């Protein structure tokens, strides 16, 4: 895709950037679904005031679509980095394009989702919390790009400094997904709006913190596993499908907590958890990390 007669033209590799474009498309349609839910509410609000329960009953379908699209963005964000590293096609263009897509899919879309689906009873305070999340997410991406542009030194770790914004968005989306299931069983908002508000502020702080989270970049097609690890992976997939409203929250929560307790875990146990075989160190190409 690079024009060879212009040496200053950035390298644009097709498959990795196609995945990034799909990530951006999912984020765009997630925002669109949130707006459609808001329009449906406004049609009815013009006739009669709505309670929190009535608000949910009208708009929940669109919010559920938005959550699925955010999960889709997470999948495409995972694929673009894997494809880039698999083909040795990391590039400055791909890194910048990925960050621009991420601020929509994992910054704007989750912020709007939570402020409209859960935090709307808090009024302007709910909007302010969503804005803090969005600003911290943008700062997280800018910090990542600055660190990735610096020359790599021998022994530098591939760990993320601060919670990656796709994980923050996945946690927000999965928790909102769980609340949708609770609403269907006639639960009211009650304390949940405060729980989500606190969670969003906590995620904002984690994104701009210096807490190190594993990147799992060494898990690829060449990674060696054990029979036990394969059985556990199959069980996780089974339970995720069986308990689709609960398991995403559990998985994202485990990642959040792991980063905070990781300094207290031995190096040997870390390697076992993160599947970082010593042999992989010799085969990992010295490219900048793509996934922020």
C-alpha positions as CSV (number, residue, x, y, z in Angstrom):
1,X,0.0,0.0,0.0
2,X,3.0,2.3,0.2
3,X,3.9,4.5,-2.8
4,X,7.5,3.6,-3.5
5,X,8.3,6.8,-5.4
6,X,7.8,8.9,-2.2
7,X,10.2,7.8,0.5
8,X,8.6,10.0,3.1
9,X,5.2,8.4,2.6
10,X,4.2,6.4,5.8
11,X,3.9,2.6,5.5
12,X,0.3,1.5,5.5
13,X,-0.1,-2.2,5.8
14,X,-3.5,-3.5,4.6
15,X,-4.6,-6.2,7.0
16,X,-3.6,-4.6,10.3
17,X,-5.1,-1.3,9.3
18,X,-8.2,-2.9,8.0
19,X,-8.8,-4.4,11.5
20,X,-8.2,-0.9,13.0
21,X,-10.8,0.5,10.5
22,X,-13.3,-2.2,11.6
23,X,-12.5,-1.2,15.3
24,X,-13.3,2.4,14.4
25,X,-16.5,1.4,12.5
26,X,-17.8,-0.5,15.6
27,X,-17.1,2.5,17.8
28,X,-19.0,4.8,15.4
29,X,-22.0,2.5,15.2
30,X,-21.9,2.1,19.0
31,X,-22.2,5.9,19.4
32,X,-25.0,5.9,16.7
33,X,-27.0,3.3,18.7
34,X,-26.7,5.4,21.9
35,X,-28.1,8.4,20.0
36,X,-30.9,6.3,18.5
37,X,-31.8,5.2,22.0
38,X,-31.8,8.8,23.1
39,X,-34.1,9.8,20.2
40,X,-36.6,7.0,21.1
41,X,-36.7,8.3,24.7
42,X,-37.2,11.9,23.6
43,X,-40.2,10.8,21.4
44,X,-42.0,9.5,24.5
45,X,-40.7,12.2,27.0
46,X,-42.5,14.8,24.9
47,X,-45.8,13.2,25.9
48,X,-45.2,12.1,29.5
49,X,-42.3,12.2,32.1
50,X,-40.4,8.9,32.4
51,X,-39.2,7.0,35.5
52,X,-35.8,5.3,35.5
53,X,-37.5,2.0,34.7
54,X,-39.5,3.4,31.8
55,X,-36.4,5.0,30.5
56,X,-34.6,1.7,30.4
57,X,-37.5,-0.2,28.9
58,X,-37.6,2.1,25.9
59,X,-33.8,2.4,25.2
60,X,-32.3,-0.9,26.5
61,X,-32.3,-2.5,23.1
62,X,-30.1,0.2,21.6
63,X,-27.8,0.2,24.6
64,X,-27.4,-3.6,24.3
65,X,-26.4,-3.1,20.6
66,X,-23.9,-0.5,21.6
67,X,-22.3,-2.9,24.1
68,X,-22.0,-5.6,21.6
69,X,-20.3,-3.2,19.2
70,X,-17.8,-2.1,21.9
71,X,-17.0,-5.8,22.5
72,X,-16.5,-6.1,18.7
73,X,-14.1,-3.2,18.8
74,X,-12.1,-5.0,21.5
75,X,-11.9,-8.0,19.2
76,X,-10.7,-6.0,16.2
77,X,-8.2,-4.1,18.4
78,X,-6.8,-7.4,19.5
79,X,-6.5,-8.7,15.9
80,X,-4.8,-5.6,14.4
81,X,-1.9,-5.8,16.8
82,X,-1.6,-9.6,16.4
83,X,-1.6,-9.3,12.6
84,X,1.0,-6.5,12.7
85,X,3.4,-8.4,14.9
86,X,2.8,-11.7,13.1
87,X,3.9,-10.1,9.8
88,X,6.5,-7.8,11.3
89,X,4.4,-4.9,10.0
90,X,4.3,-2.5,13.0
91,X,4.6,1.1,11.8
92,X,4.2,4.6,13.2
93,X,1.1,5.1,11.0
94,X,-0.5,2.0,12.4
95,X,0.2,3.1,16.0
96,X,-1.3,6.5,15.4
97,X,-4.4,5.2,13.5
98,X,-5.0,2.7,16.2
99,X,-5.0,5.4,18.9
100,X,-7.4,7.6,16.9
101,X,-9.8,4.6,16.5
102,X,-9.4,3.7,20.2
103,X,-10.5,7.2,21.5
104,X,-13.8,6.7,19.7
105,X,-14.4,3.0,20.4
106,X,-13.0,2.9,23.9
107,X,-13.3,6.5,25.0
108,X,-16.3,8.3,23.5
109,X,-18.6,5.3,23.1
110,X,-18.3,3.9,26.7
111,X,-18.5,7.4,28.2
112,X,-21.7,8.1,26.3
113,X,-23.1,4.7,27.0
114,X,-22.6,5.0,30.8
115,X,-23.8,8.5,31.0
116,X,-27.0,7.7,29.1
117,X,-27.7,4.1,30.2
118,X,-26.9,4.3,33.9
119,X,-25.7,7.7,35.2
120,X,-28.5,9.8,33.7
121,X,-30.2,10.1,37.2
122,X,-27.1,12.0,38.4
123,X,-27.6,14.8,35.9
124,X,-24.6,17.0,35.2
125,X,-22.5,15.0,37.7
126,X,-22.9,11.9,35.5
127,X,-21.8,13.9,32.4
128,X,-18.8,15.2,34.4
129,X,-17.7,11.7,35.4
130,X,-18.0,10.5,31.8
131,X,-15.9,13.5,30.7
132,X,-13.2,12.7,33.2
133,X,-13.1,9.1,31.9
134,X,-12.8,10.4,28.3
135,X,-10.0,12.9,29.1
136,X,-8.0,10.3,31.1
137,X,-8.4,7.8,28.2
138,X,-7.1,10.3,25.7
139,X,-4.1,11.1,28.0
140,X,-3.5,7.3,28.3
141,X,-3.3,7.0,24.6
142,X,-1.0,10.0,24.2
143,X,1.3,8.7,26.9
144,X,1.4,5.3,25.2
145,X,2.4,6.8,21.8
146,X,5.1,9.0,23.5
147,X,6.6,5.9,25.2
148,X,6.3,3.8,22.1
149,X,8.2,6.4,20.0
150,X,11.2,6.3,22.4
151,X,14.2,4.1,21.4
152,X,14.0,0.7,23.0
153,X,16.7,-0.3,25.5
154,X,17.9,-3.9,26.1
155,X,15.8,-5.4,28.9
156,X,12.9,-3.0,28.4
157,X,9.6,-4.6,29.3
158,X,6.6,-4.9,27.0
159,X,4.3,-4.2,30.0
160,X,1.7,-1.5,29.7
161,X,2.1,1.5,32.1
162,X,-1.4,2.2,33.2
163,X,-4.5,0.3,32.5
164,X,-5.0,-0.1,28.7
165,X,-8.1,1.8,27.5
166,X,-9.6,-1.3,25.7
167,X,-9.6,-3.1,29.1
168,X,-11.2,-0.1,30.8
169,X,-13.9,0.1,28.1
170,X,-14.5,-3.7,28.2
171,X,-15.0,-3.5,32.0
172,X,-17.5,-0.6,31.6
173,X,-19.4,-2.3,28.8
174,X,-19.5,-5.7,30.6
175,X,-20.7,-4.2,33.9
176,X,-23.4,-2.2,32.0
177,X,-24.3,-5.5,30.2
178,X,-24.8,-7.1,33.5
179,X,-27.0,-4.3,34.7
180,X,-29.2,-4.7,31.7
181,X,-29.8,-8.3,32.8
182,X,-30.6,-7.2,36.3
183,X,-33.1,-4.6,35.0
184,X,-34.9,-7.3,33.1
185,X,-35.5,-9.0,36.5
186,X,-37.2,-5.9,37.8
187,X,-34.3,-4.4,39.7
188,X,-34.2,-0.6,40.0
189,X,-31.0,1.5,39.7
190,X,-30.8,2.2,43.4
191,X,-27.1,2.0,44.4
192,X,-25.9,0.9,41.0
193,X,-25.6,4.4,39.6
194,X,-23.1,5.2,42.4
195,X,-21.2,1.9,41.9
196,X,-20.8,2.7,38.2
197,X,-19.8,6.3,38.9
198,X,-17.1,5.1,41.4
199,X,-15.9,2.4,39.0
200,X,-15.6,4.9,36.1
201,X,-13.6,7.3,38.3
202,X,-11.4,4.4,39.5
203,X,-10.8,3.3,35.9
204,X,-9.8,6.9,34.9
205,X,-7.2,6.9,37.6
206,X,-5.9,3.5,36.7
207,X,-5.4,4.5,33.0
208,X,-3.1,7.5,33.9
209,X,-1.3,5.6,36.7
210,X,2.1,3.9,36.6
211,X,0.7,0.5,37.5
212,X,2.1,-2.1,35.1
213,X,-0.2,-4.5,33.3
214,X,0.9,-7.4,31.2
215,X,0.5,-7.1,27.5
216,X,0.3,-10.9,26.7
217,X,2.1,-10.1,23.4
218,X,4.1,-13.3,23.7
219,X,1.0,-15.4,23.4
220,X,0.9,-16.2,19.7
221,X,0.7,-19.1,17.3
222,X,4.2,-20.3,18.5
223,X,3.4,-20.2,22.2
224,X,3.7,-23.6,23.8
225,X,0.9,-24.7,26.2
226,X,-0.1,-27.6,28.4
227,X,-3.1,-29.8,28.3
228,X,-4.2,-28.3,31.6
229,X,-4.1,-24.8,30.1
230,X,-6.1,-25.9,27.1
231,X,-8.8,-27.5,29.3
232,X,-9.0,-24.3,31.4
233,X,-9.3,-22.1,28.2
234,X,-12.1,-24.3,26.9
235,X,-13.9,-24.1,30.3
236,X,-13.6,-20.3,30.3
237,X,-15.1,-20.1,26.8
238,X,-17.9,-22.5,27.8
239,X,-18.8,-20.5,31.0
240,X,-18.5,-17.2,29.1
241,X,-21.1,-18.4,26.6
242,X,-23.3,-20.0,29.3
243,X,-23.2,-17.0,31.6
244,X,-22.7,-14.3,29.1
245,X,-23.9,-11.5,31.4
246,X,-21.7,-12.4,34.3
247,X,-18.4,-13.8,32.9
248,X,-17.2,-10.8,31.0
249,X,-17.4,-8.8,34.2
250,X,-15.4,-11.5,36.0
251,X,-12.7,-11.7,33.3
252,X,-12.2,-8.0,33.0
253,X,-12.2,-7.7,36.8
254,X,-9.5,-10.4,37.1
255,X,-7.3,-8.4,34.7
256,X,-7.8,-5.2,36.7
257,X,-7.0,-6.8,40.0
258,X,-4.1,-8.8,38.6
259,X,-2.3,-5.6,37.6
260,X,-2.6,-4.3,41.2
261,X,-1.4,-7.5,42.9
262,X,1.2,-8.4,40.3
263,X,4.1,-6.7,42.1
264,X,3.5,-9.1,45.0
265,X,3.6,-12.2,42.9
266,X,6.9,-14.1,42.3
267,X,8.6,-14.0,38.9
268,X,8.1,-17.7,38.3
269,X,4.3,-17.5,38.9
270,X,4.1,-14.4,36.7
271,X,5.7,-16.3,33.8
272,X,3.3,-19.2,34.3
273,X,0.3,-16.8,34.3
274,X,1.4,-14.6,31.5
275,X,2.7,-17.5,29.3
276,X,6.1,-15.8,28.8
277,X,8.4,-18.7,27.9
278,X,12.1,-17.8,28.0
279,X,12.5,-19.1,24.4
280,X,10.0,-16.4,23.2
281,X,12.5,-13.7,24.2
282,X,14.8,-14.6,21.3
283,X,12.0,-14.6,18.7
284,X,10.1,-11.5,19.6
285,X,10.8,-8.8,17.1
286,X,11.9,-5.4,18.5
287,X,8.9,-3.5,17.3
288,X,6.9,-0.9,19.2
289,X,3.8,-2.2,20.9
290,X,0.7,-1.4,19.0
291,X,-2.1,-2.1,21.5
292,X,-2.5,0.8,24.0
